[in-house]
Amino acid sequence: MSVELLIGNELGTKLYIPVIEEGVEWTTERKNAPGKLTFKVLKDNILDFSEGSKVTMQENGDNIFFGFVFKQQRDKGQMITVTAYDQLRYLKNKDTIVYENKTADQFVQMVAADYSLNVGMLENTKYVIESRVEENTSLFEMIENALDLTLTNTGEMFVLYDDFGKLMLSPLSSMMVGNQEAYLMIDEETGENFEYTSSIDDSTYNKIKLTYDNEDSGIREVYIAQDSSNINKWGVLQYFDTLKKGENGQAKADALLKLYNKKTRNLKLTNILGDNRVRAGSMIVVNLDLGDMKVRNFMLVESCRHTYKENEHWMDLTLRGGEFVG
């Protein structure tokens, strides 16, 4: 394989180049999951590592993964199946945090400092969260809540990921794979198969209703945004929530309707020619005829699994974009 994988000893004073069985897998998810690397190594008299040991992987000179061993599984033949995670794994820790007047990127910076995580570029998310109490929940969920609030109030989505040992927060506009002259495109020739479903059964709403109990006036304020055309077609599919002080109720209702007033379409692609630039959170161009519709636009990678074998590199993708929801 063209994969170069290094693993450290328990004290972090040595690096080993283990004998790897082909079939290394690198998996990323856009939300609430760390990057994961799984591989098999043959135990010998030299190799010495344990849980917590550092793992790095490169492929053809590309930096792929930097993380830590979390699990080992041995068989009779002294083959060890290793599972390593990047530093996002530590966002599974639970805590109770109260914060005020912070943007999502400022909150991520605060969490990273508290848990000694290495930070790269955190883009300014701009929307200020007035106050929030996160009680007995995972750091992943806390950050996702902050990013969701940013999305529903600004319409802009941000992606949290680990880039070879550095925590990154980037807007979708910076996650396109390639450039204007040569964006990465997936079509019938680059993929072996796809699985496509459409639905209004999950995360589809054509009526948004938000309420706010105004303590100063004693009046419950109600904000509604709806699409009568889709109500006639699908019946009323209502999203309901309460507002916090300082939120713009009508603007939020309008933003939520724009976000959810559509069919959810799931697209999974298997055995795509591998490209190390693609990870969960990436934007790629898809050009496919799906039967009831043709797709030729950017789509967001919700999950990505790379498989590296001898002279082979494949990836499986779950996508969303436009009317697609992964």
Disulfide bonds with the S-S distance in Angstrom:
none
